Each structure stands twice: as structure tokens, then as C-alpha cells.
Amino acid sequence: MAGQDGSREPPDRPRTPCNVTPKRDGSGNDHGYNSFPGYNTASPRASDTRPPTKPASARVLAPDLLRGLLMMVMALDHAALALHTWEHGTGRVAEADGQAVLRWNTTAAYAVRTLTHLCGAGFTFLLGMGVVYLGRSRARLGWSAARLARYFAVRCAVLTAVTAVFGLVMTGGRVWFLNGVLFSLAVDYLLAGLLWLAMDRTEGWLTLAMARMGKGWTDDGEMAADDDGVTRPLLRARDDTRATAERCAHLSWSIHNVLLAVLSLVTIFWNIWLSDDGGVCAPSREDVSTRSSPSSPLLRVWFWVMMDVQSRVVSGFPPLAWLSFALLGMLYARVTTARQWTRRALVLGHVLGVVCFSILFVLTRVLHLGNLSERCLQTPDQQRRPGQNQYLASAASFLYVVKYPPDVGFFALTMAGNLLLLALFTAVPPQVARRFSMLLDFGTSALFFYIVHMVVLFGAGTLVVAAWGRETGVADPMDPEKTRGVDNLFGLHRSSGMSTDGVNHHVFTYAGDADRWQATSNAKDTIGYGTKVVGGVSPGKGGRTHLDLPVFGTVKEAVEQVDPHVSAVFVPAPFAARAIIEAIEAEVPVVVSVAEHIPVHDLLRVQEVLRTQSRSRLVGPNCPGVIAPGQCRVGIMPFRQYARGCVGIVSKSGTLSYEAVGATTAAGLGQSLVVAVGGDPMPGTTIVDALRVLFEHEETEGVVVIGEIGGEQELRAAEMIREYRRSTPNPKPVVAMVAGQTAPRGKVMGHAGAVLTPGDVTAAEKARALEDAGAVLVPHPGVMGSTMKALLGR
């Protein structure tokens, strides 16, 4: 029997759409390719006119769970951006094409930012999946290709309009078009939808063409058999025709999948090809590429990043730069809906994808393939290993990828991460997955969540920063002049954590008789100085009294009964971390530890606890403490030479802080607040933290900074001083010195952190950075008093 297209079809078999593999009857793998997740059913093409049928009601949970998780991760990153918590980038600058990276962000910031990389890639990848799912379901309802095309176009137009209005509202009209990500998703949605419609048509045409060619070959074979006098049974001829049609459909489906894979690679590599400098940081101006991209925003918005607020058009996500992820999403959906896979097979398939993309990522590092950051990593990690592959210098270097626009390394890393998450969510039984209601709610209302969370986060962020923010040196992306923020993403630090009122009500913690003797001696001096001591803590000795003060068994008991502002920890190094953590968990605002040589693994535990809370600040360890002369003293400093005055002092070295105190007292200036942050490599309070307090402290008129070799605190302090002087009318004068000018490399100078290792910044370089920032350098602490007196005009 001849079909409408002239081909012959078995009379008892319904006509099958050309882009669908017919099901086998009782043999073979019994599945059809290109079917929507009501597996083993022939999905209609968008151009078919058969009566509409109800689409499959089952919804795949893993993509929704992934989208919901990515929404939460994105919100965490945007919270840091809204509160100006840290510089927005793994390298403290945007991960942009050809952007030099001089140092890494903090561990928490680097981890959050790297995890956030999954969001842009994941959203676009899921968008491509959604196009295939939606196309299949609407085709089942009888939608024509033209109606689907209109649907895709209208969605694109609506999202573009939302982007324009949203940008105007969020920036107060300073930016006319702000493409945060919605415009990119809108355009990629339209392009992916139109591509799906085109492939839906061409896949059928290719199947039909190959089937006709196969029919011609079969007819020739039948004629030869007739000449030999052999007759072929009708049933076998029908089976051969069905098998030929199925092979043609499978081959057409595979060819289109290969085409999608090739297009995804081309559309990610064109970010490299269209780069003005090829993604290479030129060592000198003479080496800068002469290639230039279009200057018109109407042309640049499609491929190139535009972040200049003054241009009125800001686009961090060029649509065509992210198209590759949508194409991969389409390929993923076509493969996963081709048949009814078992959960185990799907998990193994995802794991295989993770392995493939991980291998590709490693190749980008080892072979320098497809990166937009070649010769751009110039951190101390690279300085310590000159001539070595820059990506292999450290874990942070290895994981560094460029997001604006995405390079091949970003493409491989984020796809491996997203597929890994999909594998985990797929492995979860559906009855368990449905209990993740929060993720499912976020994942199924993504646009609503995105708009609401942006309005709430940035609106509330403005109020929070105005009420509780302080100088962080992190510029507002829309107004670089604003550098106030909240520097703890998980809560608000008490900005008065080291104020004179905050250290006047404290307990002593000690562990044994020797420590009790030291704590007792120090407590007597502290009480005699006028500080209000409210008790002591000694494990197992709660309920007693000592020096007419109550003794508590735990810090928590002390907090519940006397509410101390400070816990002074006099516990030997092997046990100090436990006492420090106990005080932090009891939410004592300030914890001072004088112990020296605390094991590194214990310090790491302390740092982890500090990062996950917002109420306590640690001063030390390995420091003499904090003193507000004439008011209160917490620590072991020789208080008799201190005099109440107007100079704030922050020092790594306790001894040098005493020298500075002597000099400022002799000059008749005195001290307002002295903070010795300690010389350990992992201090609880840094020079920058202390400077924030001193710059805002009303009694402080001038600031003394004393650094030393080891670490990079002084460089960060220099950055803060520069920003403070730039943004503050009549800034307080800063006098600085850096100890260790002649220190040999590799020799520890008394403090665990005072060691100059190969590749470290030298004392001279630190001093130069402080001087360039506006601080007045002095050769030794003995002249600090006279120098500050001259700066204050006294």
C-alpha cells in the first residue's frame, strides 16, 4: 500500500512520524528514540495534525532539585555582593577575559564563588533541557511549529522587558539595560527553541531520505531474487521494511545528536576566538593585541562582556557566549528521553559525563587549551614556582576559571559539577526526593524566586549596610565610591567588639594549678588597674570562689550567670584551642588568648569555628592582649607605662607595641586603644580588623601600625589605608614601620608567623606598600611619638 508520500507501508501498521523510531513488536530493545518521558511511546512532531493527547504527567525530579539548589547557592553569592562582604571574585577581581590575578580571595569567599560558577552554567543547561521537554509535551497537545515558535518568541520578549525594567529600578536609572542573566537566558531560550523546531523537521526529512534509499536497495535485491526464481515471504519483507525504518530513524537521531555536540564545542570555543587578546595577559603594552571588537553596545551585547556603568549598558552574560550550555541541555534531554532508562543506568551515565568533562578540564590546565587566563595568574603561588605551569602552582590556581565570558575550562568544570549533582539527585529514590520540598519549590518557581530574592537582598542589603556596615574596602559595583559593608556573610559582627566598653567586664579561663597561678597574678593586676573582673572558669571546680569572685565549671555557666564581655584564656598551648572554642560557642563577644605555639591543626579548628559564627572575636593567640589605658586591660602587657591619650596602636609584635607605647607616652600623646594582634600565621584578629575599629574610634586621633615579615596582612592594611584616605575627609594620620628588614629567608624570627619563606613579600616591599598608601614610614619605634606629634600639629 502506498503512503501519502509515495512510499509503501504495511497495511496493518499505523503511520509513524519520520523523526521517531518505530517500536519493535516482540523483539529487539522495544523503545523509540526522541520520545518524551512517557517512555516507549512515539512522540508526535510539532507539524503533525493528529488529535491531541494528554502529555505524560510524571515530572522528572532531578532537574528541579538541581535548579532549586543552584538558586540557593546563587542567593548566597548575591548576599555577599549586596552586603559588600568580600571582593566578588576568586582572585578578588572579576573572573574576566585577560584579567590579571595578583592574590586569592579568602578561603570562604573562594569556595562560595567557585560553587556559584555552577549556577550560570546550570541554569542555561537546564533551559536547554526544558526546551526539549516543553516541545515534546506541546506537540502532544497538537501545537503547530508556528505556535511553538510564537511561544518561544513571546517568552524571550517578556524576559527581555523584565530585564530592562528590573535594571532601571535596581540602579535608580543609572543603567538603562542591566543584563544580570535574564536577557542571556531569554535569547538562548529562543535560539534553542527555534533550533529544536528545525531539528524536529530535518530529523524527519533525513530519516525519510535514508529510508527511501534503503527501499531502493531492497527493491533491487528483490528483483535479483525473482530472476533466480526465489519468492520472499510477505511477512519477512514487512519486517525488513520496519527494521530499515528503525535503523534510519536511529541514524538520523544520532547524526543530529553529534551535530548538537559539535555546535556546543564551537559555541564555547568562539569565546576564545573572539577575545581581543586571545585570553592572554600581555607582559607589556607592546605585546597587547591589535584586534578590536565592536564598540557599539548593540553589537557587543551578543558576544562580549560590558561592565562599564558609565556606558549605561551593562551586560555580564552575553547570550551567545553562553549558548553552548543550552545546546548541551538539548543533547542531554534527547538522550535521557530516548528510552526508559533504569535509575542505575542514568546514574552511571551521569558519572561517565562527569569523568569526560573532568578529563577535558584537566586537559585545559595541562595543555593550556581554551583558557582566557593565560599568563594572568601572578599570585605568590606563581612567584614561588617561576617557570612552572601557572595552573599547577596551587589548588586555587588549578580551579581558577574565567566566567566573563566562559572559557573552555569554565565549561568543563561547571558541567562536571552540574552532572555530578544530577547524578546524586537521580540516585535518590523519587519518594525520598519529593521530601526536599524547599528545593522543589525553588526549582519550580525559578523566575519568581530570582526577581524576589534580588529585590529583597539588595533592598535589605542597603538598609543593613547603612545601619551596621563599616569600612570594608569592598566597593559597591554600581557606586565604587561606597566601600562600607558587612564583612561576615553569616551574620553581623559587633563593630564595637574591641571598643573600650566591650572589654570592661570579663572572666579568666585556666586549666590547672600553674595556669591558675598565672591567671590569679594577672587577675590581681587587672583588678588593680580598674578593670571589672566578674569571675573565673576552671573545669571541675565550679561553685567555688577565688579572689572573692565566683568560679564556674564552664564558660557557658559564666555567660548565663554574669554575662561577661570578654574571656581571657590562660590555658597552655596543647589545650588552648578547646578553651577558645568553648568561649566562642558560648558567644562571649571578645576572646583573648595569650598562648604561644598552639598546634596548627588546632588553629585550623579555631578558624573554622570563627568563620561559622558572628558574635565572637578572637584576639591572638600569641599576643599580649588589648588595653584601653586608664580604663581596662585584658592580657599581660606591662601597664604602668601606658597613659590615656589619643593614639591608637595595632601591632603584630608585643614587644614593639611596648616600644611604641613608650614613645607616644614620652611625646605627651598617650594611647586611646592598643591592640596586639599576635604573630601567629592564623590570627583571630588581623591588622585590618583593628584598623577598622581605630579609624572609627572617637578617642583615636592618630594610628600607629607595626608589621613584620610573614604573611600579607600589611598589604591588605595598605589597601585599606589607601581607600580610607581616599574616601574620608580629614583622615587620621597613620605612622607605620615593618620589622625584619634584614631578616634572612627561612629563619623564624621569634613568632611562628614571622618567617620569610621563598616567594613571600619582603619587609621592604610591605613598607613600600604602606608608604604608597599614605602612611608615614619610620625606621624604628623610638621616633613614632615625635613623628605622630608633628603630624597632629602639636
Beta strands, then each sheet from edge to edge (+ up, - down):
strand 1: 177-179
strand 2: 313-315
strand 3: 470-471
strand 4: 484-485
strand 5: 506-510
strand 6: 533-537
strand 7: 545-546
strand 8: 549-552
strand 9: 566-570
strand 10: 590-593
strand 11: 617-619
strand 12: 625-628
strand 13: 632-635
strand 14: 644-651
strand 15: 671-676
strand 16: 702-708
strand 17: 734-739
strand 18: 776-777
sheet 1: 1+ 2+
sheet 2: 3+ 4-
sheet 3: 7+ 8- 6- 5- 9- 10- 11-
sheet 4: 13+ 12- 15+ 14+ 16+ 17+ 18+
end
